[in-house]
Amino acid sequence: MKSERELLVQQERVTREVTELICKWMDERNVTLSELASRLGKTGSYVTQLLDGQYNITIRTISDVFAVLGATINFRTEPLL
């Protein structure tokens, strides 16, 4: 069984990877934070907190973000090292 610390490290890694992927898609499509917020029907501060890791991003939110960016997301798994 993984320790609480190991689980926290995993959570942080996954959150970072998802937010980096969102930022990459935004950058490639020239989508600003305010434009993403508008597409989501949210405030700019909400999106900032989402991308700063201050908000516990759910799978539904991840799905919504990529949908408004014109993308779908696929998850893959691999063994923990």
C-alpha positions in Angstrom: 0.0 0.0 0.0 1.2 3.5 -0.9 1.9 5.9 1.9 0.0 9.1 2.2 3.0 11.1 1.1 3.4 8.9 -2.0 -0.2 9.4 -2.9 0.1 13.2 -2.5 3.2 13.2 -4.8 1.1 11.3 -7.4 -1.8 13.7 -7.0 0.5 16.7 -7.5 2.2 15.1 -10.6 -1.1 14.3 -12.3 -2.5 17.8 -11.5 0.7 19.4 -13.0 0.5 17.2 -16.1 -3.1 18.1 -16.7 -2.6 21.8 -16.2 0.5 21.8 -18.5 -1.5 20.0 -21.2 -4.3 22.6 -20.9 -1.8 25.4 -21.1 -0.2 23.8 -24.2 -3.5 23.5 -26.0 -4.4 27.1 -25.1 -1.1 28.4 -26.3 -1.3 26.4 -29.6 -4.7 27.9 -30.3 -4.0 31.4 -29.0 -6.7 31.1 -26.3 -6.3 33.5 -23.4 -7.3 32.9 -19.9 -10.3 35.3 -20.2 -11.4 33.6 -23.5 -11.2 30.2 -21.8 -13.2 31.5 -18.9 -15.8 32.9 -21.2 -16.1 29.6 -23.1 -16.6 27.8 -19.8 -19.0 30.4 -18.4 -16.7 31.0 -15.5 -14.7 33.9 -14.2 -11.1 34.6 -15.0 -10.1 34.1 -11.4 -11.7 30.6 -11.5 -9.6 29.7 -14.5 -6.5 31.2 -12.9 -7.0 29.1 -9.7 -7.7 26.1 -11.8 -4.5 26.4 -13.7 -2.5 27.4 -10.6 -3.5 24.1 -8.9 -5.5 26.1 -6.2 -8.7 24.3 -7.2 -9.3 20.6 -7.0 -9.9 19.9 -10.7 -12.4 17.1 -11.4 -12.6 14.8 -14.3 -15.7 16.6 -15.4 -13.9 20.0 -15.3 -11.0 18.5 -17.3 -13.5 17.2 -19.9 -15.2 20.6 -20.1 -12.0 22.5 -20.5 -10.8 20.3 -23.4 -14.2 20.3 -25.0 -14.3 24.1 -25.2 -10.7 24.0 -26.6 -12.0 21.6 -29.3 -10.2 18.5 -28.0 -11.0 15.2 -26.4 -8.8 13.7 -23.7 -7.6 10.1 -23.4 -6.1 8.7 -20.2 -3.4 6.1 -20.2 -1.9 4.3 -17.3 1.5 2.9 -16.6 3.1 1.3 -13.6 4.3 3.5 -10.8 8.1 3.5 -10.3 
